[in-house]
Amino acid sequence: MARKRHILVIRLSAMGDVAMVVPVLRALTAQHKHVRVTVVSRIFFKPFFNDIPRVNFFAAEPKGRHKGFLGLLKLYKELKVLHFTGVADLHNVIRSKVITKLFELKGKRVATVNKAREQRAALVRPENKVFEPLTPVIQRYADVFAALNLPIDLTAISFPEKEELSPDILANTGDKESNNWIGIAPFAKHRSKIYPTALMQQVITTLATNPNNKLFLFGAGRSEIQKLRRFSGNNDNVIVIAGKMNLKQELQLISNLDVMLSMDSGNAHIAAMYGVNVVTLWGATHPYAGFAPFNQPQENQLVADREKYPKLPTSVYGDKKVAGYEDAMLTIKPQKVVNTVNKYLK
């Protein structure tokens, strides 16, 4: 019988990166019954891990009691009493390195994700670009566990059943009945990753013309909610979810979608962790950097025209502005987006 093991998994942010940990842990716990896991991350992300067997959650407060070096020492002291046999650093930043090193000094086996920074730099540089797909981030996560002698087969993952919708959610969504449920998350952290407003409006309006479709618009904050309300217009089958549900409720709804349309952003990875069909739109970034949502076909990743904009991708995260590339996403035609979404509708 295999020796029982307790693995500390560190991934503090961001939303999409944390969501990509979920399918890896589903596979890990399913394929290694002797392993239990404690995830250390921000408390906001706890609902991601609620239903995974033998996975516990530890809330880190990098802006509170765990801030700075002394805060990291406090975090280490709080974690070490949980008696880990190994540490998987899926973040590979200074904070996670400090924690990992402290455990290593105590003789614990540790492994750290390879972020392939040189290859990513070669992919996004404007000249002498090496335009080749990099290893997906989720596979890089799996490689960390392989280094801990816990190999994972990501092709054998089982996704969870659709979550039962509670009455408070149904009060906003109505019963599904025979409707197609489409999630749309039209925002991202950086403008270069956001589909132009006029084109997104065309997509939403076109999808809403089908009375069998029900569209749910996701976002956060007052500004985004106002924009979503304009997107919805007077369509009874377009519902603004932003501001009406907490994260746990949104996750329940997302698990019941037929398809999620998203930018290169966290909502794509959240939908993918439930096995929901995901269509993504890519501007300054590109799936080749390794951030395509898990288990989704390549044809669902709609990218801007590289013949017209040969410097694409211009950055890994979309945080760099390149003159003349502001309108690259205009080359993704609304009808193509609609057609790709329609593949998953009755």
N, C-alpha and C positions, 0 to 999 in steps of 0.2 A: 504494500500500500504506500502511495506517495506521501511524503512528509507534508504536513499541513504548513501552509505559508501565508503570511500576511504582508501584502504589498502596499506601500504608500505611493500614491499617484499624485503628482504635483502638476496642476495646470490652473493658474490663477486667473487668466483672462485670455482672449476676449471672447465674446459670446459664441461666435462661429467656431473658434478653436476649441472651446470647451465642449460644444455640441458634438464635435467630431470625435471626442473621446468616448462618447456613449456607445456607438456600435462596436468599438474595440473592446470595451469592458463587457459588453454582452457576449461577444465571442470568447473572451478570456474565461469568464465564469462558467460558460456552458461547456467549454472544452477542457477545463482544469477544475474539477470538482473539489480539489483539496485547497483551492486558493480563495482567500477572501481579500477584499480591497478596502482601503480608506482613501477617498478622494479629498484632497485639500484644495479648496477654491473659495471664491467669494460666495457668500450666503445666497445671493440672488440666483445662482445657478443650481442650487440644491434640487429643485424639482426635476431637473434633467435626469437625476440618478435614482429617483424614488422607487422605481419598480424593478431594479436590477438585483437579482439574487446575490447575497453575500457582499454587497457594496454599501459601505457606510460613508457618511459625509462629515468632514470637519471644516468648519467655517473659518477662513483666514480673514484678517482685517488689516490689509496692507496700508490702509489710510488711517487706521486707528491704533489699536494696541500692539499691532505687529509692524508698525512703521519704523523704518531705519534699522541699523544693525542691531541695536539693543532689542528692538521689537522682533527681529528674526531669531535672536537668541531665545526670547520668550516663546516664540512659536515652536522652536526646536524642542525646548523643554516640555511643552505641552504635548508634543507629538511622540516623544521618545517613550513615554509611559505606556503607549499603546503597543509596544513590543513588535515592531516590524521586523521581518526577515529580509526585506529588500526595498529599494526605492526606485521608482520610475519617474524620472524628471522629464515630463512632456512639454516643458516650457523653455528651458535653456536660456534663462536670463539671470542677472546677478542675484536676485532674490532666491530663485530656486537653486542656483548653484551653491549659495551659502548653506542652505538647509541640506542639500545633497552631500556636501563636503563634510559637514558635521556628522552625519550618519556614517559616512565612509570612514571617518577617523575612529568611529566606534566599532569598526569591523563589519558593517553591513554591506551587502552587495548592492551596488548602484549602477544605473544605466541612464544615459541622457540622450534625448532626441537629437538627431543630426539635422540641422536646419538648412544645410546645403547653401550657405550664404554666398559662396563663390559662384556656384551654378546659377543661383537666382540673379546675381548681379550680371552675369553674362547674358541671361535671358532678356533683361530689361534695358541693357545699355543701348544707346542710339546707334552706335557704329560697331561693326564686327560682332553683331548680335549672334548668339548661339540659340537658334530657335528650335529647341527640342524639348519634348515633355520631360519634366522632372518626376521623380518618384512621388506619388500622392502623399499628402501629409498623413492621412490615416494609415497608410502602409508604414510610414516612418514611425508612427506611434507603435504599431505592431512590432516593428523591428526592435524597439526598446525592450519589450517583454521577451522577445526571442533572446536578447542579450542577457536576460535574467533566467534563461533556461525555461521559458514559458512560451514556446512557439504558438502562434495563432493562425488559423486558416480563416481569412476574411471572406472567403467564398461560401463558407458553411454557416453563416450567421442566420439566426432566426429573428425576425422583427416582432415586436409586441402586437397583440391584438388591438384593434381600435378601442379607445377608451370610451366608457359609457359617459354620455353627456348628462351633467347634472341639470336640475330644473332652472338654475340661475343662468346657465349657458343657453339652454333651449329658449329661454325668454328673449334672448337676443337673436338667436339663429333660426328659430322655428324647427319643426321636425324635418328630417332629411327627405323622407318619403322617396320619390323617384328622382329628386333633383340631382344635378351635378354640382358638387361643392368645389369652388375654385378659390384658393387663397391668392392674394396679390400683395406683395411687399415691395412697394415702388421706391423705397429710400435706401440709402447707404450712407456711411460716415463721410465719404468724400464725393464731391460733385462729379468727378470724372467717372464714377461708377453708376451714376443715376441716369436712367433712360429719360430723354427729354419729355417734358410735361405734355406737350401737344401730342406726341406719339403715344404716350401711355394713355392719354385720354381716348385716343382712337381705339386702342386695344380694349379698354374697359367698356367703352360704348358698344363696340362690335360684339364682344362676348355677352353683354347684357341684353342684346336683342333676342337671344335665344331664351324663351320663357322657362325652359328646363334648367337653365343655369342659375346658380345663386353665387354671387361673388362676395368675398369677405376681404376687406381692406385692412392691412396691418401697418402699424406705425407706432410712434411714441412722441409725446410732447405736444404742446399746444399748436405750434406751427405746423407740424405734420398732420395733426387732426384736421386743421382748417383746410389744408390741401386735399386731404382725403375726402372731405365733405364736398369739395368742388368736383373731384373726380366722380363721386357717386351721383351727382346731379339729382334728377327726380326719379331715378330708377328704383322701384320698390325691391328689386332683386339684387341691389348692390348695398351692402351693409358695412358701415364703418365700425370695425371692432376696436380700434385704438381708443383707449381711455375708458372702455367699458368692462375690461377683464384684467385680472392679474395674470402673471406668467403661468401659473399652474392651470388656470382656466384656458388660456390661449393654447397651451400644449394639448389639452384635451380636444379642443376644436381642431387643431392642426392634424392630430392623428386621424381625424375623420374626413380629411379632405381627399378629393380625387386627384387633385393636382395643385401644386404651389408654383406660382410665377414670382420669381425673385431676382433682385440684382445679385451681384457677387457679394453676399452679405450673410449675416447670421441666420436669417429666416430660412434660407436654402438648406443650411446644415441641420437646422432643427427639424424641418420636414423630412429630410433624408434619414435622420436617425429613427424615424418611425416607419421607414419604408414607403413613404408617400412619393408619388411621382413628382419630380421637380424640373422645371424649366428655368434656366438662368440666362441673364443678359449680361454681356461683358463689354466694357468700354476700354478704359486705360489698362485694366488688368486682363489676365488670360488664364484659361484652365491649365495651361502647360506649367504654371508655377506650382501646381499641386493642390490647389484649393477647390477643385470641382467637388460638388456634393457627392457623397458616397453612393456607389451602386447605381449611378444614373448613366444612361447612354450618352455617348458623345454628341449625338445629333440634338440633344436637348440643351446643349451649351451654345447659345447663339452669340457669336462674336462679331465685333466690328470688322469692316473690310480692311485687311492688311495690304491689299494692293494699292488702295488709296492712301492708307496710313501705315507705311512700312515700318515705322519705329515702334509700333505696338508689339508687345505690351510695353508701356513706358514706365511702369512701376509694379512692384509685387502687390502693394496694398492700395494703390490708387491715390497715394498722398503727394504725388509729384505733378506739377502743372507743366505741360509742354506746349509751347506756342504753336498754334495752328491745328492742334488736336482736340480742341474743346468740343467739336461737333462730331467726333468719330462715331458716336452711337447712332447718329442719324442714318448711318448705313445699314442698321438693323431695321428692316421694314416691318411696320405693324402687322401686316397680313401674314408674314412669316411667323411672327410671334403667336398670332391667333391660331394659325394652322398647327403649330407645334402643340399648343395647349389642347386643341380639339382632338388630338390623337387619343386622349385619355377620357373623353366624354362620351356618354351614351347617346 
